[in-house]
Every structure is written in C-alpha cells, then in structure tokens.
Amino acid sequence: MPNPSHIDRTNLVDVVEGRCTVSIIVNRINNMPRAALGQHFLINRRILSKILTAADLSHNDVVLEIGPGKGFLTKELLRRVKKVVAIELDETLAGSLNQRLGYPSNLTILNADARYVDIGSIIGTNLPYKVVANLPYYAANPIMRRLLETPPKPDSIIIMVQQEVANSITAQPNDMSLLSVATQIYGSARKICAVPPKAFRPIPKVRSAVVRIDLHETSLVKAEEAPHFFKVVKGGFFAPRKQIRNSLSLGLKLNPILSGKLLNRAYIDPTRRPSTLNIDEWLTLSKEFTDDTNVEG
C-alpha cells in the first residue's frame, strides 16, 4: 500500500483560467488484470460514451482519472479536456501509460492509491471539479466517502459501481439503507444506465450500473455534526427489519421507551421500519437525540 507521504505531487496541476473541472475516472482495461486489485476493465464503447455524456465535460476542465489502466477512457478524456491527472495503483500500468498514449502534453500520471491521496493537494482547495469514476468493487466505499465527505468536494460525481450498490445509492423511502442516507445527505442521486457483465474483461459475476450524484451547494449536515448524525443513522439501521424504535434501542443501547419518546418528538411513528424514513426525518431525529441523550460511538 503506497505511503501518502511518498506521493509525488510535482507539477500535478497546471494553472487554468476560469472554471476548472476535475473528473475522477476509475477505468478497468482488459489485458492481464490483477484479481487483488479487483480489476474488471471496461471495454464497451457504448457504455464509455454514456459515461462521457453524463460527465458533461468541457475543454476547460481538469480531469482526475483513477485507475486509467491502458488508457481506454483516458484517450477520450484527453481529447475533451484541458488536463488529465491519472492516479494508477498498478505500478506497471502507471509506468507504461504515457508511452502508450504518445506522451500527450496534457497528461500527468501519479502512481498511488486513490483511497489515501489528498485531493486538495493535487487540484487545490478552491477549484470546482467533477468526478467520473468506474470504481473497483473493493475500493468503492472508501473512495466514495472521501469524495463526499472530504473537502474540496466535487460539484457532481459520475460513478460505475455494482448494481446493488447503485440501487442503494439511488433508493427512495421504503427502500432506503445506510448507504442511501450516507450518499443523499451530500447530494441528489439518479441512475444513468445499467451495465451488463459482458461490457468488462474479465467478465465479472455481477451486474453494474452508472450513477450520477449532484452534490448540494451546502451539505445538509455540518461537518462538526456529521459524526453524531451518522451514529444515530447507523443505530437506526442496526436491525433494519425491526421497527425503528427497537432498532435504535439495540444500535445505540437505549431504553425502548426513550427511543419511542424521541421518535414521537420527531413526528416519526416508532413502529415504522428504518428504510421508510427520508433524509429530513433522519436530520430531525438526530437533533432530538442530541437534545435528550449522549450518543456514544
């Protein structure tokens, strides 16, 4: 695992006039994929086109691409944007990409683990940017959390993930999960398209989907309040098939009577299931718990 202190950040970003857009693309390209890295490389040009269209890129954009592989997506990005910064964990692929693409002047390659890279040190702290990512299954959650929770945050995120994950990210009340809340507290999510296994090499055993997340200009939960908010939400989903009153009691080790009282104060029926609550209800419930009890981690 690369040590973040050893990451080479020299000449990562050129000065760009006007609005800059950074897109993070995780791309899996066929040819000797490494199972340990979860490499299932996109090879379908129709899906590639849909990803690029959903990203809504312009010639003034700066693109941060994670896992460029052999450059299947990188090549198209270089034609559309001003600058591509590619982060590749595979040392062999990182070392050969520049030559394979003909040493383009608008490409910079960084051999590092995207889960630990400080995005602010790469693009600066004040530049608007987008994310477009074909996320490896094993790294999807930590990369998503970093993008959603850690400044500088993107304007929007286009990601390809496992279909079950996509369904959870875009779920509405009655089907909500912890991941649904953890995503939608930061932005609105919608599904772009389904992606069949045959669109990758090697062919994965699961289906995938492309999702777009448009981040809120201001997060619905303040950074200093987020730890408490997510403790309450995690407690609420501790036993997702139980009534919210009982799930909260088990997850946060509270008396069921107290849980019911706080739910009533938040105007939430204690007999509802956690999956039925919307984002506003979770926010209200979190505030009620703050008033009445100390929720420990």
C-alpha angles and dihedrals in degrees: 000000000000117000109237090219089063096053113124107229097170116135092352097144132030120213108268123197118224123355117001125200123199117196121191112208124184105199130184114203125190123251124084098346117195113234092204089063094046091242114183103153123211113237102162113107094198091059090043089056092050091051092050092047092049090049090060094208127186136198092257094056127114111215125205107198120193117204101003093176109184093346103263090145097022092065092057093045092053089057093053108038141048098239137013121197108189123199112199124178094193106085094205094051092044091052095051103039098087093053092044091056095044100257096286113203093226097056128093121178126205121191102212146107110272091210090070105031117116101232092193091060090052103046103016127249101269106047118105112230145170132225125222112177139172093196123206108236095240094053101036098100100047092044091048092049092050092050095046101039108030123073134269088055123193126245091232141356127216110191138171111212140154109298093243089055091047091051091051094047092053098037122133128212112301089039101044122134137180089272091051091055094041090055103037094049084071101036150345115273134204135170118248103187146328119253120209121220091247089068088076139060118245092031110241123222092236137059123246137207139198117237132188121210119190108200121225115249087234120026114245089231124046117240092244091050096046097088092055093042093053093045088059093045092047089049090050092054095042089106103015096182093055127080112280090246093058095040092053091047092053096041097046097029093240133148108265089230090058091046090051092048093052092046090052090051088053089051091244120137105240090216095062121106118250091242091065097062119101127215095265091053092052090050092050092046092051090055092050091053090050090056097049111027145021107243107206124202 
